[in-house]
């Protein structure tokens, strides 16, 4: 059966790629590469977001003295990333497929220019039959500017590259109704926006070598699905899992997040993932809040603004806060904070945040 998607992003977690002692599980890597190569040969464009560098480096290097967490991460990732990408290079070469390394940082997504530059780089790679292998550049990232984990990065990449599906491969079969270690617990096969709160079902523990957990995966999956992208969470240690998910999604074990029927534009996708870069806040009154929550396309005008907090420049990302103090979205400012404060509450002034650059949560 032909895969249903023309372009996908696949995220592979550390606990899929490594053994308990932190060494690379080459057999598992090889099996995943075989599946990606098969999809590639069927015309599916694949962007691979791969963890495993830090875990791989940890198994290779034994520091003479105790290092703090930042030093450890920089050292292990520097050594481990070279080892990881070399292994991918050799495995994909057996299939006659070229791969390219893309190391990025969270701040590279903060401005539209840097965002589009990354998108162009990977687009050129895909157009030339090269599979991008993406990871965070842990060697120079600092804690406060790091991604939550590669789940967050994979969501950004899937959104940026207009992927039709994001597949997050973990070491469990999906989201369970209960503790995954309980034999009676069942996998939730499909999640829509109308599903109940899942927090009571989600295991909050983190992986042995990664930074994330199922709570992060669920939050990212919901956001990406709301943008019109199908998301799967499945077990990367199951044989043929990628092929099965894409050719027999209804019968393959995993959790599928149903995409929104109203996908958002490319620029709104960027804004949706930019909340962490917000430089200030725009507080709006009740009437503006109600207008934004309606089905109409509404911009944020000065007449509806009751407060400007923080300093921001034109084109910076700002957080939108309703009259009750709740953050309800983010947008790209059409002016700086001083200009916004000066026109606040006035009629006939241009929008502070235009609808085309506004994303509501």
C-alpha positions as a printed Julia matrix, in Angstrom:
361×3 Matrix{Float64}:
   0.0    0.0    0.0
   1.25   3.5   -0.85
   1.99   5.74   2.17
  -0.66   8.41   2.77
   1.79  11.29   3.26
   4.27  12.91   0.88
   6.41  14.61   3.57
   6.87  13.5    7.16
   8.99  14.34  10.19
  10.2   11.41  12.29
  11.5   12.0   15.82
  13.49   9.19  17.42
  14.05   9.33  21.16
  17.22   8.45  23.08
  15.62   5.42  24.69
  14.86   4.01  21.24
  18.42   4.44  19.97
  20.43   3.44  23.03
  20.91   0.41  25.2
  20.54   0.69  28.99
  24.28   1.39  29.34
  24.03   4.35  26.94
  25.78   2.76  23.98
  24.14   3.05  20.58
  21.82   0.19  19.66
  23.14  -0.24  16.13
  20.68  -3.03  15.34
  17.73  -0.75  16.16
  19.28   2.17  14.28
  19.77  -0.06  11.25
  16.15  -1.25  11.36
  14.87   2.35  11.5
  17.18   3.41   8.66
  15.91   0.48   6.56
  12.33   1.71   7.05
  13.16   5.35   6.28
  15.07   4.22   3.17
  12.05   2.22   2.01
   9.81   5.26   2.43
  12.38   7.46   0.67
  12.44   5.08  -2.28
   8.64   5.26  -2.46
   8.87   9.04  -2.87
   8.16  10.07   0.74
  10.28  13.02   1.89
  11.57  12.29   5.4
  13.09  14.72   7.9
  14.7   12.83  10.79
  14.97  14.48  14.21
  17.29  12.24  16.16
  18.23  12.22  19.82
  21.04  10.05  21.12
  24.11  12.31  20.91
  24.48  12.95  24.64
  23.76   9.34  25.55
  26.19   8.15  22.92
  28.93  10.5   24.14
  28.37   9.5   27.75
  29.23   5.91  26.84
  32.39   7.03  25.03
  33.96   9.56  27.41
  34.77   9.17  31.11
  35.8   12.58  32.52
  38.78  12.65  34.9
  36.9   14.97  37.26
  33.27  15.6   38.08
  31.62  18.08  35.68
  28.55  20.25  36.17
  25.46  19.51  34.07
  26.23  22.08  31.36
  29.85  20.95  30.94
  28.74  17.31  30.8
  26.13  18.01  28.16
  28.57  19.99  26.01
  31.3   17.37  26.24
  29.08  14.34  25.7
  27.12  15.9   22.84
  30.26  17.07  21.02
  31.7   13.55  21.01
  28.39  11.74  20.69
  27.03  13.8   17.79
  30.06  12.94  15.66
  29.61   9.27  16.5
  25.85   9.39  15.85
  25.93  11.17  12.48
  28.78   8.96  11.27
  26.71   5.87  12.04
  23.71   7.31  10.18
  25.95   8.22   7.23
  27.24   4.66   6.94
  23.81   3.05   7.33
  22.08   5.27   4.76
  25.01   4.92   2.33
  24.23   1.2    2.13
  20.92   2.27   0.53
  22.56   4.83  -1.76
  20.98   7.71   0.16
  22.8   10.9    1.14
  22.17  12.51   4.53
  22.95  15.99   5.85
  23.45  17.16   9.42
  21.41  20.11  10.69
  22.31  21.38  14.17
  20.08  24.14  15.47
  19.23  26.1   18.61
  16.0   27.49  19.99
  17.05  31.07  19.31
  17.32  30.23  15.59
  13.51  30.12  15.54
  13.07  33.47  17.28
  13.21  35.69  14.18
  11.36  35.17  10.93
  14.59  35.6    8.93
  16.48  32.85  10.74
  13.39  30.64  10.62
  13.07  30.96   6.85
  16.81  30.44   6.38
  16.59  27.07   8.14
  13.52  26.16   6.12
  15.29  27.0    2.88
  18.31  24.89   3.85
  16.23  21.78   4.47
  14.02  22.4    1.45
  17.1   22.42  -0.8
  18.28  19.19   0.82
  14.95  17.46   0.21
  14.8   18.71  -3.38
  18.16  17.04  -3.98
  17.24  13.72  -2.4
  19.16  14.36   0.83
  17.61  13.34   4.16
  18.1   16.05   6.82
  19.1   14.69  10.22
  18.29  17.35  12.82
  19.38  17.72  16.43
  19.81  20.52  18.93
  23.32  21.95  19.05
  23.91  21.04  22.68
  27.58  22.02  22.48
  26.73  25.74  22.56
  23.15  25.82  23.88
  22.69  27.1   27.41
  20.01  25.89  29.79
  17.62  28.83  29.62
  17.64  28.81  25.81
  17.39  25.06  25.25
  14.4   23.23  23.83
  12.36  21.36  26.41
  13.56  18.29  24.5
  13.65  17.01  20.93
   9.88  16.53  21.01
   9.56  20.32  21.03
  12.17  20.59  18.28
  10.41  17.98  16.14
   7.13  19.91  16.43
   8.85  23.08  15.28
  10.51  21.27  12.38
   7.3   19.55  11.26
   5.47  22.86  11.37
   8.24  24.83   9.65
   8.65  22.29   6.85
   4.89  21.94   6.21
   5.05  18.22   6.94
   1.8   16.3    6.62
   2.64  14.04   9.55
   4.85  13.99  12.64
   5.79  10.59  14.04
   7.22  10.6   17.57
   8.91   7.29  18.33
   9.3    6.5   22.02
   9.86   3.32  24.02
   6.14   2.87  24.77
   3.21   2.17  22.44
   1.47   5.52  22.92
  -0.66   7.24  25.54
  -2.26   4.79  27.93
  -5.42   4.83  29.98
  -3.43   4.22  33.13
   0.18   3.3   33.9
   1.95   1.7   30.89
   3.48  -0.89  33.23
  -0.03  -2.1   34.14
  -0.95  -5.06  31.94
  -4.61  -3.94  32.01
  -3.85  -0.44  30.69
  -4.96   0.23  27.13
  -3.46   2.55  24.54
  -5.68   5.5   23.56
  -5.82   4.99  19.8
  -7.17   8.38  18.72
  -7.23  11.85  20.27
  -9.27  14.78  19.02
  -9.77  18.3   20.37
 -12.94  17.08  22.06
 -11.13  14.4   24.07
 -11.2   14.78  27.82
  -8.24  16.05  29.8
  -5.52  13.42  29.48
  -3.31  14.56  32.36
  -4.59  11.83  34.67
  -3.53   9.18  32.16
  -0.06  10.46  31.35
   3.09   9.09  32.93
   5.06  12.14  34.09
   8.4   10.33  34.47
  11.17  11.21  32.04
  13.32   8.93  29.92
  16.66   7.66  31.18
  18.77   9.61  28.71
  16.4   12.27  27.36
  14.95  15.41  28.94
  11.29  14.89  28.08
   8.36  12.72  29.0
   4.88  11.84  27.76
   3.45  15.09  29.12
   5.72  17.07  26.77
   4.94  14.77  23.86
   1.22  15.24  24.37
   1.43  19.04  24.57
   3.53  19.22  21.4
   1.29  16.71  19.6
  -1.85  18.7   20.41
  -0.33  21.97  19.17
   0.96  20.43  15.94
  -2.35  18.66  15.27
  -4.18  21.97  15.79
  -2.08  23.33  12.93
  -3.43  20.66  10.57
  -0.66  18.05  10.88
  -1.37  14.41  11.77
   0.68  13.25  14.78
   1.48   9.7   15.85
   3.1    8.58  19.11
   4.29   4.99  18.84
   6.92   2.48  19.96
  10.14   2.82  17.97
  11.3   -0.59  19.14
   8.5   -2.39  17.32
   9.49  -3.98  14.02
   8.36  -2.1   10.88
   6.6    0.54  12.99
   7.13   3.41  10.51
   5.94   1.43   7.51
   2.95   0.05   9.41
   1.89   3.47  10.73
   1.91   5.02   7.28
   0.34   2.15   5.37
  -2.02   0.65   7.99
  -2.64   3.44  10.54
  -6.01   2.06  11.69
  -4.62  -1.33  12.74
  -1.13  -0.33  13.93
  -0.7    0.14  17.67
  -0.08   3.76  18.6
  -1.84   7.02  19.49
  -2.98   9.23  16.62
  -3.78  12.91  17.11
  -6.42  13.92  14.57
  -5.4   17.07  12.68
  -7.55  20.19  12.62
  -9.72  20.55   9.54
  -8.63  24.21   9.35
  -4.84  24.28   8.92
  -3.09  27.56   9.66
  -0.77  29.53   7.37
   3.01  29.12   7.37
   3.6   32.4    9.19
   1.0   31.54  11.85
   2.75  28.21  12.39
   5.93  30.12  13.18
   4.08  32.44  15.54
   2.32  29.51  17.24
   5.67  28.05  18.31
   7.18  31.4   19.3
   5.49  31.94  22.67
   8.78  31.4   24.45
  10.26  34.35  22.58
   7.58  36.88  23.58
   9.15  40.23  24.49
   6.09  41.85  26.07
   2.36  41.65  26.65
  -0.69  43.29  25.09
  -3.67  43.29  27.48
  -7.1   43.65  25.92
 -10.57  44.49  27.26
 -13.68  42.34  27.4
 -15.06  43.49  24.04
 -11.79  42.75  22.25
 -11.55  39.37  23.96
 -15.06  38.41  22.86
 -14.35  39.58  19.31
 -11.16  37.48  19.15
 -12.98  34.41  20.42
 -15.65  34.72  17.73
 -15.41  33.12  14.29
 -14.51  36.43  12.67
 -11.05  37.47  11.48
 -10.23  40.2   14.01
  -7.05  42.22  14.51
  -6.04  43.8   17.83
  -6.74  47.52  17.57
  -5.62  50.21  20.03
  -9.25  50.85  21.05
  -9.39  47.38  22.61
  -6.08  47.59  24.48
  -6.06  48.36  28.22
  -2.36  47.87  29.02
   1.06  47.36  27.44
   3.62  45.52  29.55
   7.31  45.05  28.81
   9.36  46.57  26.01
   9.22  45.29  22.45
  10.18  46.44  18.98
   8.21  46.27  15.74
   8.05  42.65  14.47
   8.8   41.19  17.93
   6.56  38.42  19.25
   4.16  39.58  21.99
   1.82  37.66  24.28
  -1.9   38.47  24.14
  -3.61  38.62  27.57
  -7.38  38.88  28.02
  -9.29  41.1   30.49
  -9.13  38.4   33.17
  -5.35  38.06  32.94
  -5.28  34.84  30.92
  -2.72  34.41  28.13
  -4.8   33.54  25.06
  -2.31  33.74  22.22
   0.75  35.31  20.61
   1.27  37.66  17.7
   3.81  39.74  15.79
   3.77  43.38  16.84
   3.02  45.94  14.13
   4.75  48.7   16.14
   6.98  49.08  19.17
   5.74  49.16  22.77
   6.03  52.97  23.06
   3.84  53.51  19.99
   1.36  50.9   21.2
   1.11  52.61  24.6
   0.7   56.01  22.97
  -2.29  54.95  20.83
  -3.86  52.67  23.46
  -7.63  53.18  23.77
  -7.88  55.4   20.68
 -10.18  55.01  17.66
  -9.01  55.05  14.07
  -5.46  53.82  14.64
  -3.81  50.93  12.81
  -3.72  47.46  14.34
  -1.08  46.72  16.96
  -1.29  43.03  15.99
  -2.8   42.2   12.59
  -4.98  39.11  12.24
  -2.6   37.56   9.69
   0.13  37.54  12.37
  -1.98  36.45  15.32
  -2.26  32.93  16.74
  -4.85  32.13  19.4
  -4.37  29.11  21.64
